[in-house]
C-alpha cells in the first residue's frame, strides 16, 4: 500500500486529472519534484541514508579519477582554461579527493573552472562544504541544474552513478506488439499500481536490437539519458575534451526490466513510498555509445570498473595507504574498501566504465 504522503497526493491528483503516468513521468516526479522529490529533499548517501557510492567507500576512487583527469588534460594539450564538470556530485567527496590528489600537477589546478550539475539544495550545501578547503588556485565552484548551462570551452566531465537515476520508459512485448508500462491508481484509489497502455506503441520507440523480441520481453529506454549523452558527445567533439561515465549496467542492449527502489540500504517496492526512496535502473552502455558515435565522438570502452581501476593503479595505491595506516584496523579498512570497488562479486563487474572524447584523442587511461 502506498502511504498518503504529500507526493502521493500530488501523483493521485495528476492521475485522476490526466490519466496514468508513464514510468518515466513517475520517476521524474518521484526523484525530482521541486518540493517532495527524493533528490530535492534529503541527503540520501551514507550509512544513515539509503545507499553508498564508490567515493564514500574509499578515497582511492576519487584520487584515481583525479589522476585520470589530469592525464586527459595533458592529452588535450594542457589548455590554460578548461571546465572540470561533475554530474550528480553527491556530497562532493569525489571532487575533493580528486583535487587533493592532483595539486602537484603543474598548471592543472590553475586551468580548472569547476562546475557541478546538481538539483538538490541539500547536496549543494554539502558539496560546497567539501570543496571549501581545496587548493586556492582552483576557481570557485559554480552550480547548474543542467550541463547545457556550463560555459563553452574544452571540458572534462565526470558522471559517476548519474545515468542510473535518469527516467526510463518501459515496454512489454505482447502479441507481437509493444505496450508501454504505466503507473496508475488501484480500484480503491489509495495506492499506485502498474498497468499497460491500451494501444501499441510505434516500433521506433524500441531499441533496434530488441524490436523483434519474443512475447513477454521487456524493453527499457532512457530518452533523457540519450539526450544528455548526445549533449556531452557534441560538446567534446566540437569544443574538445572527454567525459567519463561510471555506473552499474550492461555492455550490450538486452531485453529486461531493471527498475528498482532502495530505502535504508534495502530493496523495497518501487511504488510504495514515492519521494522517500531511491529509484534506479541499469544503464544501457551500448545505447549511450551509439548515441555518442552518432554525435561524432570517439567512444572508449565500456570495460568493468574492476579492470578500469586496477589499470589506473588501485592495487599499488591501496598497499601504500595500508602501509601508512595508524593501526591494523585502519589498514584493514583501506584494503576492504579497495576490494569492494574492484571485487568481481561486489562492484568490480556489475559497474561499467565508458569514456567519450574528441576524435583527436585516440585513447583514454584505463580504457585503451
N, C-alpha and C positions, 0 to 999 in steps of 0.2 A: 504494500500500500504506500502511496506517496503521501507524505505528510503535507498538511496545508501550510507550507511555508510561504514566504512572500513571493518567491519566484514562481512556485506552482500556481499561485493565484493569478499572476500575470500570464503564465502559459495557458491556463484554463480560459481566461478571458479571450485571449487571441484565438485559441482553437474554436471556441464557441462562436466567435465572430467570423473567422476566415476559413475554418476547416483544419484538418490535420496538418502538422508541420512535417517537412522533410527532416531526415536525420541531421542534415547539415544545418538547417534552421534551428533545430533543437539544441545542437551543440553550440552554435554561435551564441544563443541566448543563455544557456546554462553556464558557459565559461566566461562570456564577455558582456553580460547585461551590465549597464553602467552603474547600477546600484546594488543588485543582488547576484551578479555573476561570480563564479568561483574565483577567477583570477583578479577580479577588481576589488574583492572584499577581504582578502586574507593573505597571509604568508603560508603557502602550502608545504614548504620544504622542511626537512629535518626530522628528527626522531619524534618531536611533538606535532609535526604536521602529518601529511598524508603519504609523502614519498620522499626519496632522497636521490640526488643526481650525482654524477661522477665527480664534479668539482668538490662536492661536500664529503665525498668518500676519501679522497686523497689529494693532497696538494700537488702531487706529481702530475695529475691530469692537466691542471692549468699551466704548470711550468712547461710541460711538453707542447701545449698549444701555443704558448708564448714563443718557444724556440721555433716552432713551425712557422709562426707568423713572421718572425724576424728573418728567417731564411727565405721565405717567399718575398718579403720586401726587398731583399738583396737581389733576388731573381728578377724583380720588376725594374731593376736599375737603381734601387735605393732612392726613390723620389724624395725631394726635400719636404713634401707635404702629401699626406695621404689620409684617407678615412679608415680608422680601425673601428669596425662595427660589430657589436654583438646583438643578436636577435634573441629575445627572451632570456636576459642575463641572470635570472634567478635573484640571488642575494648579492651578485657582483663578485662572488668568490673566484670564478674562473678568470675574469679580467684582472683582479687584484693579484692572483698568483702569477698570471702571465706577465704582467708588467714588472712585478718584483723580480722575476727570473731573467728579464731582458734588460735591466737597467745599465748593464755594462756594454751592451751592443752599441758601438759608436754611431751616433746620429739617429738611432731608431726612435727613441722617445721624443726627441725634438721634432721629428717629422709627423708624429701621430696627431690626428684630430679625432677625438674619441666620441663615438655616437652609440647610444643604447636604444634599442627598439623595445619598448615596454608599455603596456597599457595600465598596469596596476600601480596606483599611488602608494600602496603599502610597500611593494617591492622597490619602487623607485627610491623611496626613503632609505631602504636597506642597502641598495646599490650605492647611493651617494655616500653613506657611512663607510662602506667597504673601500671605496676609492678615495676617500678623503686624505689618506696618507701616502698616496702614490707619488712617484718622482715628480717634483715640481716642474720638470722640463716638459711633461706632458700637458696638452691643452686641457682646459676644464671640460668635463663631460657634458654632452648635450643629449637630451631625451627626445624621442619621437614616438609616435604611435605606429608609423609605417615607414618602411625602408625607402619609399619614394621621396620622403622628406629629407633624406640625407643629402647634403650638398654634392654637386658634381665633383668629379676627380677620381683618381685611382683609389681603389678600396681593397681592403682585406676584410672579409665578412665571415663571422663565426656564428653557426646556428647549431647549438647543442641541445637536443631534446626540444626543438621548436616545432618541427613539421608534424610530429605525432599528435599535437593538440589542435591542429587546424581542422575545421569541419569537413566531414566527408558525406557523400551521398552513397546510399546502399541500394543495390538492385538484386532481385531474386529472379532466376530463370524459371518460368512457369509456362508449360505447354508451348515451348519453342519461342516464347517472347519474354521480355524483361518487364518486371513491375517494380516500382520504387517503394522502398520501405518508408513508412510514415509513422509519426508519433501523434496519437490522438488520445481521447478520453475513454475510459471504460463505461459500461452501461450505467453504473451508479454515478458517474461523473465526479468521482472523488479520487481517482488516480490515473496516471498515464499508462498507455499500453501501445504496443506496436501493431501496425496493420499494413496492408499492401494497397497501393494506389489502384483504383479501379481500371484505369486504362494502361495499355502497354506504352512504354517509352520508346522513343526513336533510337535506333542502334548507335547513332553517333555519340550518345552519352556513355556508351560502354567501351572500355579499352579494347583496341583491335584484337589483342591476343585472346580475349575472353568472349568475343561476340557469338561464337558458335559452341559455347559450353553446353553441357548436358543440363536437363531439367534438374532443379534443386541446387544449382550452383549459385553462389553469391559473388557479386562484383562490388568493389568499393572504389570510388574515385574521389579525389580531393581537388575540386576546381580552384579553391583558394590556394592550396599548395602549389598547383601548377602555375597559377598566375604569379605567385611570388617567385617561384623558380625562374620563370621567364624574365621577370624584372631583374633578378640577380644576374642571370646569364647575359642579358642585354647590357647591363651596366658594366660588367667586367670586360665584355667583348669590345664595347665602344670606348670605354674610358680607362681600361687597364685594371689589373688586379686579379683576385681569386676569392673564392668562397669555399668554406669547409662545412659540410653537413654531417652531423653525427646523430644517430637516432636508432631506435630499435625498429626492425622491419625486415623486408625480404629483398633480395637482389634481383629477382625476376618477377614480372607481373603474373599473379596466380589467382585462381578463384579462392574466395574465403571471406569470412565475416570476422573482424577483429576488434570491433568496438568494445571497450572495457571501461569500468569505473573503479577507482581506488579511493578508499577513505580509511584513514588511520592505518595505512600500510596493509590493508586487506582488500581483496576484490569484493565488490558489492554490486547489487542490482543497478543497472545503468539508469533506470528511470526512477529509482527510489527516492532520492533527495536532490532534486535539481538545484544547482548552485552551491551545494555543500560537498561535492565530491569531484575528483579529477576525472575527466573523460579523455581517452586517447585511443588511437588506432595505430596499427603497424604501418610504417611508411613504405610506399612502393618506390624503391630507388630506381628501378628501371624506367618508370614513368617520369620521374624527375630528370633522369639522364636524357631521355628522348626529348623532353621539352628544352633542356639546356642546349643540346646539339642543334635543335631547330632554330634556336636564337643565335647560333654561331659560336658558342663557347666550346672550349676543349673540356672533355669530361675525363676525370681520373678516378678509377675505381668503378664500383664500390669494392671495398675489402672489409674484413671483420675488424672490430675495434681492437681485438687482441693483436692481430697482425700489425695494425697501424701503430699502436702504442709501443709494442715491442720493437718495431722498426725504427721508432724515434729514440729508443734507448731506455725504455722504462726499467728493465731489469738492473741496469747499471745505476740509475738514479735511486732505485729502491734500496739497493745494497749500501750506497753511500749514506742515505738518510738513516737507515737502520744502524749503520756503524757509528753514527754520530748521536744516536738516541741517548737520553739521560739514564734509561734503565731498560731492562729486558721487556717490560710491559709495553713501553713506547715503541721499542724495536718491533715487537710482535704486531702492534697496531699498524705500523708502516707496511710490513710485509703482507698482512691480511688485506689491507686496503688495496695494495697493488694487485694482489691475486684476484680480488673482486672485480677489478677493472678489466683484467685480461683472461681470467679463467674461462674455459670453454663452457662450463656448466653455470657460469654466472653472467657477466656482461660481455665476455670476450667474443662470443659467437653471435648471440642474438642482436647485438648492436653492430651496425654497419657504419662505414665512413666513406664519403664520396667528396671529391673536390671538383670544382669547375674553375676555369681560368680563361684569361685572354688567350687567343690562339698562339701567340708568340712564346708562351710558357709551355715547354714540352713535357715537363714532369713536375710533380709536387712531392715534397718529403713524405715518406711513409705510404705513398700511393703509386709509386713507379712500378 
